[in-house]
Amino acid sequence: MPPFLSFFRTLKMPHLTQNQGLSKQELSSAHACRPQCAACCIAPSISAATPKHPQGKAAGVRCGHLTQHLLCELFDSPLRPATCKKFHFDIEVCQQDAASALKVLETWEILTKPSSANL
């Protein structure tokens, strides 16, 4: 599990608990990364350089490596950033649809953005 996931599970975020009645294991086993989502390729910033993002990817920007079918063209490539490799489907993040996943990931991005006071 990526370290950031452990951190966010400690936060009280009511919008992440919309799936009452089913365990996390039941939900995750019934779901997988869904086609036409790509929320994890849009919402987060990625500091690693890639061919189409030599300075990294800004938060909220569609990754230039997404194909027209919303698939990662770097998926099996050694050029794929470690951040992307470590991210896996998780019902608490991915929720029930792409719009909800995008909201969760946008919230995480805001909560983890370094403040100017810390720079």
Secondary structure, DSSP 4 states (H G I P E B T S, - for coil): --HHHHHHHTS--GGG---TTS-HHHHHHH--PPTT--GGGTSS-B-S-BTTBTT-B-TTSPPTTB-TTS-BTTTTSTTS-HHHHH----HHHH-SSHHHHHHHHHHHHHHHSPPGGG-
